[in-house]
Amino acid sequence: MRSQSQTKIGIIGGSGLYQLEGLSHIKQEPVLTPFGSPSDSYITGKLDGVDLVFLPRHGRDHSLLPSELNYQANIFGFKQLGVTHLISVTAVGSLKEEIPPLDIVIPDQLVDRTVNRKSTFFGNGIVAHVPFSDPFCPDLSALLFDCAGACKARVHKGGTLVTIEGPAFSTRAESKLYQSWGIDIIGMTALQEAKLAREAEICYAALAMVTDYDCWREETESVTVATVLDNLSKNTALAGKILNRSVSAVSGSRTCLCAESLNNAIMTPPDRIDDQTKEDLAPLIRKYMPN
């Protein structure tokens, strides 16, 4: 069990989200990880007595493509800073008529259509297989849904998010293919974040902000950056309200499986793991290594 004082909330998303009303003790935290540098310095602070850590996913000047993000460093940095719960604020396109732009989805499933992205901390002499059947933390997701509803958002509970490579938006054929699979929304970053957060035993959930109908919809113009940015801007204030309420509502105890996802997942005998790897991965594996 964790006390409230041990709870630390991470938020990863677009610039400006760290400017939450009531956030105090704000400072920048540059972090270097065994996997290199994260997208930017982390912004830390306190909100209603809860420690908060924010990272602009693409850098504060939005200079990194989804494929260029150092997902390993981003999530490992949150772990090094003691984050226990990570909320992703992410822009997505809708693949269903009943999920219009400006709605919010709290997804519960993922499909991976990315290529050549690093989505594990393991390898190089250490093997681990974490459970990933339910890629989003159910407890944190339920809390986000409740808080979004309390903020009068039009919010959908559950749904499948397909993560594509980008940076181009989908072709019409791809969009219709994903529709035929029963997928609800489409984005470019969630898959790697969710996998790495699970390996780091961090609860991870997404506040998916619908910015457009993907290009499957014949009567709608093709997706453009202008449309995405305009609708993101319209939802920024609402996202801030939801995050404020969510941060205050996170429980200090974790009864989900996220907190113990590496238990029995490491296949390599401890005496076969070299000392440097043990040192590099200590924030993840220390508690599973013999003294």
N, C-alpha and C positions, 0 to 999 in steps of 0.2 A: 504494500500500500504506500502511496505517496501523499504527503501533506500538501496543502495548497501552496506553501512556501517553496516546495520543490517543483511546482508546475512552472514551465516556461513555454510560452506560446511563440511559434514562429509563423511568419506570414511571408509568402513569396508571391510577387505580383508586379504590377506596373508602378511607375513613378507616382508619388503623391499619396499612396496608400498609407505610408508611415506617418502622415500628418493627421493622426487620429485625435479627435477631441479628447482632452484629458490626459494625453500622453506626456509624461514628465521624465526628468533625469535622462534626457536624450543625449546620446553620444555615438560616434562612429567607431566601429570595431573592425579594423583590417585583420583578416585571418588568412594564414597560409596552412594548407593541408598537405598530407602526403601525396595528394592527387593534383596538386597545383593550386592556382588561385581561383576563388569564386568569381562570379560575375562582377562584383563590386564589394566595397566595404559594407558590412552589416550595420544597420541602425538599431541600437538598443535603447530601451526605455522601460518605464513602468506605467501600467494602466490599471487603476483600482487595486493597486498593490500587487498585481501580477506582472512578472517579468515578460517583456515582449522583445522579439528579435525580428527585424524586417530585412529582406533582401530584394532589391529590384532585379527581377529575373534576367532581363536583357541588358543590365547596366543602366545607370541613371540617364544616360544619353541614348538609350535604346540602340546600341551599336553592335549587338550580337545576334546573329541568326539563331533560330531554334536548333539548327544542326551544329552551331558553333559553341553552344553552351557547355560549360564543364559541369555536367550534372553531378558527377562524383564529388567534385570540390564543393559545389553548392550545398548538397545534403550533408556531406561530412562536416562542413563548417558549422551547420546548425547543430550537429551532434556534439562537436567540440565546445560549443557555447552552451550546452546543457538543455537544448530544446527537447521537450517531450511530446508536444503536439504541433503539427505543421498544417496550416491552412493555405491552400493554393487558390489565388484569385486568377482566373484564366478566361480569356476571350475564346468563345466557341461559335461555330456556325450550327444552325439547326437543320436537321434532316427530316423533320416532321412538321406538317402544317400546324398541328396543335401546340407547337413550341415556337411562338413568334419572337422576333427581335425584342429585346429589353426584358424578356423573361429570364429567370435564373433556374439552373438545373443543379441538383446535388447528385452527381452520378454515383453509381455503385458498381459499374463494370467497365472494363477497358478492352480494346482490341488494338494490337500493335501493327502498324503499317510503316514503321521507320526502318532505316537501314544504317548499319555501321555506327551506331551510337553505343557508347559504353553505359551499361545499365546494371553493373554489379561492382562491388568493392573487392570481390574475390577473384581467384586466379593466381598465377605466379607461385604455385606451390601450396595453395590452400583452397579447398573446395567446400562450398556450402550451398544447400538447397533450401530456401525458405518457402513456406506455404504462401501461395498467392492467388488462391481461388477467389477470394473476395479482396480485391486490391485496395479498396478504400476502407478506412476504419469505420465500422458501423456506428460506434458510439459518437465519434466526432461528427460524422455525417448527419446523424439524427439531430444533434445539437444545432448544427448549421441550418438544417431545415426548419427547426422550431424557431430559431432566432430570425431567420428570413421572413417567416410567416408573421412573427410578432412585429416586424418592421413594415408590414403591409406590402411585401414584395409578392409578385406573382411567381411562385416557386414550384418546381416539380421535384418530387422525391423519387430518387432512383433514375436509372437510365444508363445506356452504354455510350461511352465516349471512345471514338476511334482517334488514335494519334497518328498523324501522317508526317512525312519527312519535311515537306515544305522546301524552300520558303514560298513557292508558288501555291496558290489555292488549287483545289481539285479541278480536274476536268469534269465535264458534265457526265461522262460515262462512269467515272469513278464515283461521283456523288450518287448516281442512281444505283450503282453496285452496292455501296454502303447502305443505302436505303433498303435494298432488297434483303440485306442481312439483318434488318431490324434494328440497325444502329440509330441512336437518337441525336447525337451531337458530334461535332468534329473539331479537333484542335491539333496543336503541334508540340506540346511539351509535357503532358501529364504522365505518360507511360514511364519514362525514365525516373521522374521524381517519385512516383508511387513505389516502383521496385526498390529504389535505393533507400527510401524512407522505411520500407518494410525490413530491409537488411539492417538498418540502423536502429530498429525497434522504436521508431517514432510513429505516433498516430498521424495519419495523413488523410485529409479530406479536401474536396474541391468545391469552391464556389464558382460555378461555371456561368459566366455572364454571356448571354446570347446576343451577338452583335448583328446577325444577318441570317437570312435563309441561304443555305449553301446553293450552288448553281443548278441543282436538280429542278428547281422551281422555274418552269419555262416563262411564267408571266412576270418574273422578277429579274431585274438587271443582274449581271455578273457581280460577284463579290469584289469590292474595292477597298483599299486602305481607308479612303475617305469615309465610307460607310461604317467600317469597323471603328474608327477613331471617334466618329460622331456619336455612335451609340454607346461606346465605352465611356465617353465624357458624360453622357446623360445618366449613366448608372454609377458613376464614381461616388456621389454623395450617398446613394443607397448602400453601396458596398461598405462604405465607412461606418454607417449606422449598424449594419449587420455584424461587422467585425467588432465594433465596440461592445455590442451586446454579447457576442460569442465569447470574447476573451474573458469577460466577467463571469460567464456561465460555466466555463470548463471546470470539471471536478478535479480535485487533487488526486483522487484514486483512479487507477486504470484496471478495469476488469476485462478488457478486450484482450485478444491474443497478440496484438501488436507489440506489447511490452516484453514478450518472451518469444518472439518469432525465430530467434537464433537458437533456442533451446533444442538440442538434438539435431540441429541442421548442419553442423560442421562435421564433414566426413573425414577430414585429414587428422590423424593422430597428433596430439600436441607436440610430441617429441620429433615429429617430422616437419614441423613448421619452423622456419628459420627465425632467428632472434629479431632481425630487422623487420620482418613481416609482422611478428607479434607486437613490436613496438609501434609500427605504423598503424596497425588496426586495433590497438589497445582500447580506444573508446568503444569499439564494437564488441570485441571478443574477450576482454580482460576477465569478465565474470565467469566465462566458460573455460578458462585455462586453469590448470592445477597450480597451486602456489609453489 
